């Protein structure tokens, strides 16, 4: 198969290129299929690093699972109790027990409750899962993926896909979570695992 190139193409052409690349990773697709079939809140995505890391590996002709750190699963549910969140986490962990990746599962509707203690940042409650994804600190991590019941991809990419296809780490200056120190630390950590990534200054 010819190399798939998405850089500097219109978004409507980039989305099928992205999903074609992601479909090559059976590990990733297994996670999407199992999540799709679970009785969990439907406002969810596999997000952040994993989809972007698959593309970074593809661009560099590495095995698609090289240096993938974790599987981030985010969802939004109005029930803010920690007990309910733990039930959802347990359900997903059981379904993905054979997946050889650490899982980070979060009800982003609760983020404003724990972020001040976790990292000293106070935020307003996220009104949706899409708002939470949009607030991530780099454009390449502002990406959510899931499958619908017809096995079609649902892609949420508020900053587009050009930075992902262009191997570019770019700060989201409007993010309530960002600082120069935090952005730089995260960017350098990503570049260490994926040397083809270029870091734009804060």
Backbone bond lengths (Angstrom), bond angles and torsions (degrees), N, CA, C in turn:
res aa  C-N    CA-C-N  psi(-1)  N-CA   C-N-CA  omega(-1)  CA-C   N-CA-C  phi
1 X - - - 1.455 - - 1.523 109.82 -
2 X 1.331 116.56 136.65 1.456 120.28 177.78 1.520 110.00 -64.21
3 X 1.330 115.06 150.24 1.463 121.06 178.89 1.530 109.97 -60.68
4 X 1.319 116.66 132.92 1.458 121.59 178.39 1.522 109.16 -86.44
5 X 1.309 117.22 125.33 1.455 123.13 -177.46 1.525 108.74 -120.88
6 X 1.327 116.26 118.33 1.458 119.68 -179.77 1.507 114.69 -107.45
7 X 1.335 117.88 -10.27 1.468 121.23 -172.63 1.529 111.21 -63.97
8 X 1.342 114.59 133.71 1.471 123.56 175.76 1.525 113.51 62.55
9 X 1.325 115.91 23.99 1.457 119.30 172.96 1.530 109.02 -101.75
10 X 1.320 118.55 159.85 1.465 120.31 176.66 1.527 111.33 -59.89
11 X 1.311 115.61 149.82 1.461 120.33 -176.29 1.524 111.28 -57.13
12 X 1.334 118.20 -37.86 1.460 119.93 -178.13 1.521 112.13 -66.43
13 X 1.344 117.00 -20.09 1.465 120.45 172.89 1.525 111.07 -90.33
14 X 1.327 116.77 -30.16 1.464 120.09 -178.30 1.516 112.62 -69.34
15 X 1.326 117.63 -36.58 1.464 119.91 -175.69 1.531 111.60 -61.00
16 X 1.337 120.68 -49.06 1.473 118.09 177.30 1.531 112.78 -66.09
17 X 1.321 118.36 -28.33 1.472 119.63 175.08 1.526 109.60 -66.56
18 X 1.337 115.78 -45.10 1.471 120.09 177.62 1.519 110.77 -57.86
19 X 1.312 117.25 -49.84 1.465 119.40 -175.93 1.526 111.49 -67.87
20 X 1.326 117.26 -29.83 1.472 119.42 175.72 1.522 110.74 -66.10
21 X 1.336 116.71 -40.27 1.468 120.34 178.32 1.523 110.38 -67.03
22 X 1.331 116.70 -46.23 1.466 119.79 -179.61 1.521 111.35 -62.14
23 X 1.329 116.89 -33.31 1.464 120.85 -179.45 1.520 112.45 -66.74
24 X 1.314 117.09 -18.65 1.461 120.90 178.15 1.527 112.15 -73.06
25 X 1.338 116.61 -18.40 1.467 121.38 -177.94 1.529 108.35 -97.76
26 X 1.331 116.95 98.20 1.458 120.90 -176.05 1.530 111.53 -64.91
27 X 1.322 116.64 -30.67 1.464 121.36 176.51 1.527 109.52 -59.24
28 X 1.320 116.09 -49.72 1.460 121.89 179.75 1.528 110.42 -63.16
29 X 1.313 116.99 -43.47 1.455 120.43 -177.78 1.530 111.47 -65.69
30 X 1.321 117.08 -34.78 1.462 120.44 176.70 1.516 110.61 -60.68
31 X 1.319 116.68 -43.21 1.463 120.54 177.59 1.523 110.45 -61.09
32 X 1.333 117.81 -46.87 1.465 120.62 -179.63 1.525 111.22 -60.05
33 X 1.320 117.11 -42.40 1.469 119.84 -177.84 1.529 111.37 -68.13
34 X 1.312 116.84 -41.86 1.464 118.99 -179.39 1.519 111.10 -66.71
35 X 1.324 117.34 -40.16 1.460 120.05 177.85 1.525 110.88 -64.35
36 X 1.307 116.73 -41.67 1.467 121.44 -179.37 1.525 111.37 -58.88
37 X 1.313 117.43 -32.17 1.463 121.60 -175.86 1.524 113.67 -92.39
38 X 1.343 117.26 2.17 1.462 120.58 -179.36 1.526 111.82 -89.87
39 X 1.317 115.97 153.83 1.460 122.19 174.09 1.526 108.57 -87.44
40 X 1.339 115.39 74.92 1.463 121.75 179.58 1.523 107.99 -125.89
41 X 1.336 117.89 164.81 1.472 118.97 176.66 1.532 110.52 -52.86
42 X 1.324 116.35 135.30 1.465 120.25 -172.41 1.520 113.56 -82.98
43 X 1.316 117.56 -8.72 1.466 120.72 172.58 1.522 108.43 -86.43
44 X 1.336 116.25 74.99 1.461 120.72 -177.19 1.524 109.66 -139.79
45 X 1.328 115.14 160.84 1.466 122.17 174.19 1.522 109.44 -149.71
46 X 1.329 116.32 149.40 1.463 120.92 157.47 1.517 105.01 -82.74
47 X 1.302 116.52 124.99 1.461 117.79 -168.28 1.522 112.38 -136.85
48 X 1.298 112.53 -172.82 1.455 124.38 170.80 1.510 111.41 63.53
49 X 1.338 116.88 -126.42 1.448 120.19 -166.22 1.509 117.05 -67.25
50 X 1.320 118.44 -40.59 1.466 118.83 -167.27 1.529 113.60 -59.63
51 X 1.339 120.93 -53.21 1.468 118.10 179.12 1.525 112.98 -58.80
52 X 1.317 117.61 -42.74 1.468 120.66 179.81 1.524 111.31 -65.45
53 X 1.331 117.14 -34.95 1.458 120.82 -179.81 1.525 111.36 -70.22
54 X 1.331 116.76 -34.40 1.464 119.49 175.11 1.525 109.62 -60.29
55 X 1.333 116.81 -44.50 1.466 120.41 179.97 1.527 110.85 -66.03
56 X 1.338 117.40 -41.25 1.468 120.34 178.57 1.530 110.37 -60.13
57 X 1.323 116.89 -42.10 1.472 119.97 177.57 1.526 111.12 -66.60
58 X 1.319 116.48 -41.13 1.465 120.12 178.83 1.526 110.49 -61.41
59 X 1.333 116.69 -44.73 1.462 120.45 -179.58 1.523 112.16 -61.14
60 X 1.331 115.94 -32.84 1.463 121.02 -177.19 1.524 112.88 -95.34
61 X 1.332 117.21 7.05 1.473 121.92 179.26 1.522 112.42 60.14
62 X 1.333 116.37 35.34 1.458 121.43 173.39 1.525 109.34 -100.64
63 X 1.347 118.35 159.46 1.463 119.32 170.21 1.523 110.16 -52.73
64 X 1.313 117.19 140.25 1.461 120.60 -168.65 1.520 114.01 -65.42
65 X 1.323 117.16 -21.65 1.468 119.52 -179.00 1.522 112.95 -96.00
66 X 1.329 119.27 9.26 1.459 122.48 -177.50 1.523 111.19 -62.85
67 X 1.332 116.39 123.29 1.469 123.32 172.78 1.520 114.25 61.02
68 X 1.340 117.67 21.24 1.458 119.36 172.91 1.525 108.34 -69.60
69 X 1.325 115.94 129.23 1.466 120.45 -169.56 1.522 113.31 -87.54
70 X 1.352 116.20 -43.42 1.458 118.93 -175.27 1.523 109.48 -164.80
71 X 1.316 114.84 171.61 1.457 121.99 174.82 1.521 108.12 -110.56
72 X 1.332 116.56 111.79 1.467 122.03 178.29 1.521 109.23 -92.90
73 X 1.325 116.35 123.04 1.457 122.04 176.42 1.522 107.24 -122.25
74 X 1.321 115.81 119.45 1.462 120.15 -179.33 1.517 109.06 -119.48
75 X 1.320 115.56 146.57 1.452 120.42 177.47 1.520 108.95 -146.23
76 X 1.305 116.27 169.20 1.465 121.76 178.87 1.511 107.91 -129.71
77 X 1.342 115.04 124.43 1.471 120.87 178.40 1.512 108.22 -143.75
78 X 1.329 117.05 136.44 1.460 121.21 -174.12 1.531 113.20 -66.93
79 X 1.316 117.75 -25.36 1.467 121.25 176.24 1.525 108.35 -68.40
80 X 1.339 116.94 110.70 1.463 121.64 -174.71 1.523 113.42 -94.01
81 X 1.316 117.37 6.80 1.464 118.68 -178.26 1.526 110.72 -71.62
82 X 1.313 115.84 142.60 1.461 119.93 177.45 1.527 110.26 -67.69
83 X 1.350 116.48 -28.35 1.458 119.81 179.14 1.531 110.65 -63.36
84 X 1.324 116.87 -43.84 1.464 120.08 178.82 1.533 110.63 -65.71
85 X 1.323 116.76 -41.99 1.465 119.21 178.77 1.522 110.86 -60.79
86 X 1.323 116.89 -40.93 1.460 119.91 179.65 1.528 111.54 -64.98
87 X 1.338 117.68 -34.62 1.467 120.44 176.33 1.516 111.21 -63.99
88 X 1.347 116.87 -42.90 1.463 120.82 179.05 1.526 109.85 -65.54
89 X 1.336 116.05 -42.99 1.469 120.46 179.48 1.526 110.24 -59.98
90 X 1.321 116.50 -44.96 1.461 120.36 -178.82 1.527 110.82 -63.73
91 X 1.318 116.97 -41.18 1.451 121.40 179.43 1.526 110.88 -60.85
92 X 1.336 116.63 -45.38 1.464 120.81 179.86 1.525 110.82 -69.04
93 X 1.319 117.09 -42.78 1.467 119.78 179.49 1.523 111.38 -59.84
94 X 1.323 116.87 -39.88 1.463 120.15 179.37 1.525 110.38 -65.58
95 X 1.332 116.95 -43.21 1.465 120.62 -178.75 1.520 111.84 -66.63
96 X 1.338 116.77 -30.03 1.463 121.18 -176.58 1.525 112.26 -107.36
97 X 1.330 116.55 24.11 1.463 119.82 -174.25 1.516 112.81 -62.46
98 X 1.320 117.83 -24.83 1.463 119.47 179.85 1.513 113.92 -89.89
99 X 1.326 117.25 0.68 1.464 121.55 -179.23 1.516 108.90 -83.45
100 X 1.311 116.48 121.73 1.455 120.78 -174.20 1.535 111.62 -85.98
101 X 1.338 115.07 58.75 1.458 121.52 176.57 1.531 108.46 -146.42
102 X 1.334 117.61 142.57 1.459 118.78 171.48 1.531 109.98 -61.07
103 X 1.326 116.69 142.22 1.458 122.02 179.17 1.520 109.94 -106.48
104 X 1.322 116.49 134.75 1.463 122.42 173.14 1.523 106.30 -121.45
105 X 1.339 116.70 106.02 1.461 122.75 -171.97 1.524 108.28 -117.45
106 X 1.336 117.14 125.39 1.456 120.54 -172.33 1.515 111.67 -140.76
107 X 1.333 115.97 132.65 1.464 120.95 165.77 1.526 107.31 -83.80
108 X 1.337 116.31 103.96 1.457 120.13 -174.62 1.520 112.69 -69.71
109 X 1.315 118.12 -12.46 1.465 119.99 173.46 1.526 111.23 -66.05
110 X 1.352 116.50 -19.71 1.462 121.49 -179.48 1.537 113.18 -97.89
111 X 1.329 117.71 -0.24 1.471 119.99 -171.22 1.520 112.63 -58.35
112 X 1.317 117.42 -36.16 1.466 119.79 -177.93 1.529 112.30 -67.67
113 X 1.329 116.73 -16.37 1.460 120.18 -179.49 1.526 112.31 -80.64
114 X 1.345 117.53 -31.46 1.460 119.13 -174.29 1.526 115.01 -113.09
115 X 1.334 116.94 -16.74 1.465 118.34 -178.28 1.526 113.44 -60.74
116 X 1.347 120.29 -39.57 1.471 118.63 179.32 1.526 113.41 -57.74
117 X 1.332 117.46 -41.40 1.462 120.22 178.37 1.523 111.94 -75.79
118 X 1.341 116.97 -32.63 1.461 121.12 -175.71 1.522 111.75 -73.69
119 X 1.335 116.60 -45.13 1.467 117.91 -176.25 1.519 113.30 -140.91
120 X 1.326 117.31 14.06 1.455 119.84 174.70 1.512 114.78 74.79
121 X 1.329 118.37 18.29 1.461 121.70 -177.50 1.522 109.06 -113.38
122 X 1.336 115.55 127.30 1.457 120.92 175.56 1.525 108.86 -99.79
123 X 1.324 116.62 130.16 1.454 121.24 178.77 1.524 109.29 -130.63
124 X 1.332 115.48 161.84 1.454 120.30 171.48 1.533 108.58 -77.57
125 X 1.321 117.77 153.33 1.470 119.17 178.15 1.526 111.16 -57.87
126 X 1.313 115.55 138.28 1.461 119.62 175.67 1.528 109.15 -72.55
127 X 1.336 118.75 129.88 1.467 120.53 -179.87 1.516 113.50 -80.25
128 X 1.335 117.26 -11.56 1.460 120.77 -177.70 1.519 108.98 -161.00
129 X 1.318 116.32 165.80 1.459 119.59 176.77 1.523 109.99 -69.04
130 X 1.329 117.35 -31.84 1.462 119.95 178.53 1.521 111.45 -65.82
131 X 1.330 117.49 -36.74 1.465 120.51 176.42 1.517 111.03 -63.89
132 X 1.331 116.53 -37.73 1.466 120.24 179.04 1.525 110.94 -65.85
133 X 1.326 117.02 -44.25 1.463 120.05 179.91 1.521 110.73 -64.29
134 X 1.318 117.53 -37.96 1.462 121.78 -179.75 1.521 111.71 -64.95
135 X 1.329 117.41 -22.16 1.472 120.66 -177.41 1.524 113.58 -87.68
136 X 1.326 118.68 1.11 1.462 119.87 178.73 1.533 110.18 -62.93
137 X 1.338 116.77 163.69 1.464 120.22 -166.34 1.522 115.24 -87.31
138 X 1.350 118.05 -16.08 1.465 120.48 176.96 1.525 108.67 -130.50
139 X 1.316 116.04 147.08 1.465 118.88 -176.82 1.525 111.96 -61.22
140 X 1.335 117.99 -33.50 1.462 119.17 -176.82 1.524 112.53 -72.18
141 X 1.329 117.30 -15.90 1.462 119.12 175.78 1.528 111.74 -97.03
142 X 1.325 117.53 -4.24 1.461 121.44 174.98 1.528 108.47 -86.42
143 X 1.299 115.45 69.54 1.459 121.86 -175.73 1.515 108.81 -150.04
144 X 1.322 115.93 128.52 1.453 120.95 176.53 1.514 110.75 -125.47
145 X 1.336 115.78 141.51 1.467 122.36 -176.97 1.526 109.26 -133.91
146 X 1.327 116.85 136.77 1.462 121.30 167.50 1.518 108.50 -153.87
147 X 1.323 116.19 170.61 1.456 122.28 176.37 1.523 109.73 -108.17
148 X 1.343 116.17 145.09 1.454 118.84 171.39 1.529 109.60 -92.65
149 X 1.307 116.31 -176.79 1.466 120.43 -174.76 1.524 113.03 -68.30
150 X 1.321 117.55 -14.30 1.463 121.48 177.19 1.525 112.77 -97.34
151 X 1.333 116.47 11.58 1.459 122.16 -178.05 1.527 113.07 68.55
152 X 1.329 116.65 17.15 1.456 120.48 174.10 1.526 109.65 -87.75
153 X 1.324 115.82 145.75 1.455 120.89 179.07 1.523 110.88 -76.46
154 X 1.320 115.76 139.48 1.463 122.55 166.10 1.520 105.93 -109.26
155 X 1.319 116.96 120.71 1.461 122.78 -174.97 1.525 108.94 -119.09
156 X 1.322 116.43 124.45 1.465 121.21 173.55 1.523 107.98 -114.69
157 X 1.327 116.06 115.38 1.468 121.85 -176.08 1.523 108.68 -139.33
158 X 1.336 117.94 82.00 1.466 120.71 -172.75 1.521 114.45 -63.58
159 X 1.326 118.04 -22.09 1.463 121.02 178.17 1.525 111.89 -109.67
160 X 1.318 115.89 17.96 1.452 120.17 179.98 1.517 112.00 76.58
161 X 1.316 115.54 -169.07 1.466 121.25 -174.57 1.526 113.19 -121.61
162 X 1.336 117.83 2.48 1.460 118.78 -173.15 1.521 112.43 -66.30
163 X 1.339 117.90 -36.06 1.467 118.97 178.52 1.528 111.26 -67.84
164 X 1.314 117.19 -33.38 1.464 120.49 177.16 1.524 109.95 -66.49
165 X 1.322 116.96 -48.97 1.468 119.81 179.20 1.526 112.28 -70.49
166 X 1.332 116.74 -23.82 1.457 120.62 179.68 1.514 114.26 -95.18
167 X 1.353 117.69 9.04 1.471 121.82 177.37 1.526 111.51 53.78
168 X 1.334 115.90 46.79 1.461 120.78 -174.43 1.523 110.81 -121.70
169 X 1.329 116.12 128.07 1.464 121.71 173.53 1.526 107.35 -96.79
170 X 1.324 116.41 116.34 1.464 122.72 -175.43 1.536 108.83 -125.45
171 X 1.332 118.75 133.32 1.463 119.37 -179.88 1.524 112.27 -72.31
172 X 1.324 115.33 146.19 1.461 121.53 170.62 1.525 106.54 -95.39
173 X 1.320 115.90 95.19 1.470 120.06 -170.99 1.530 113.01 -64.10
174 X 1.340 116.66 -25.02 1.462 119.64 -178.95 1.528 112.90 -85.45
175 X 1.322 117.61 -2.68 1.454 119.78 -178.11 1.526 110.95 -66.08
176 X 1.333 117.82 133.09 1.467 119.60 176.15 1.522 112.44 -70.39
177 X 1.324 117.11 -11.34 1.464 121.02 -175.95 1.519 112.98 -94.05
178 X 1.337 118.02 -9.67 1.453 120.15 -166.48 1.529 112.27 -90.26
179 X 1.314 114.54 147.15 1.460 123.82 165.91 1.519 105.87 -145.57
180 X 1.316 116.87 161.15 1.462 118.83 -178.34 1.525 110.92 -60.68
181 X 1.322 117.39 -42.64 1.458 121.41 -178.90 1.529 110.74 -63.75
182 X 1.335 116.58 -46.58 1.461 120.38 -177.91 1.523 110.56 -66.02
183 X 1.326 116.66 -43.89 1.466 120.38 179.07 1.522 110.86 -60.79
184 X 1.322 116.69 -46.87 1.463 120.36 -177.34 1.519 111.60 -63.17
185 X 1.326 117.10 -42.99 1.464 120.87 179.07 1.529 110.68 -61.66
186 X 1.317 116.54 -45.20 1.465 120.13 -179.73 1.527 110.82 -65.55
187 X 1.327 116.13 -43.41 1.468 120.09 -177.56 1.525 111.11 -63.99
188 X 1.316 116.71 -44.01 1.465 119.85 179.88 1.523 111.18 -65.77
189 X 1.327 116.30 -36.27 1.458 119.62 176.86 1.522 111.88 -63.95
190 X 1.332 116.05 -40.78 1.467 119.53 177.65 1.529 110.64 -66.46
191 X 1.328 116.33 -43.45 1.468 119.65 -177.90 1.525 111.65 -65.18
192 X 1.320 117.33 -31.69 1.459 120.41 177.97 1.525 110.71 -64.13
193 X 1.336 117.08 -38.22 1.465 120.46 -179.87 1.520 112.22 -83.75
194 X 1.342 116.40 -25.86 1.472 121.75 -178.08 1.530 108.14 -132.64
195 X 1.334 117.06 83.29 1.473 120.93 -171.27 1.527 114.05 -61.56
196 X 1.333 118.04 -18.16 1.469 118.99 178.98 1.525 112.82 -75.49
197 X 1.339 118.43 -8.32 1.451 120.67 179.83 1.530 110.67 -76.28
198 X 1.316 116.20 136.59 1.465 123.30 176.27 1.527 108.39 -102.51
199 X 1.327 116.54 136.96 1.468 121.85 -178.26 1.520 109.43 -102.26
200 X 1.323 117.24 122.58 1.452 120.59 171.44 1.521 108.92 -87.03
201 X 1.331 118.12 143.69 1.461 120.45 -177.14 1.522 112.60 -66.37
202 X 1.303 115.47 152.54 1.456 121.95 177.42 1.525 110.23 -65.75
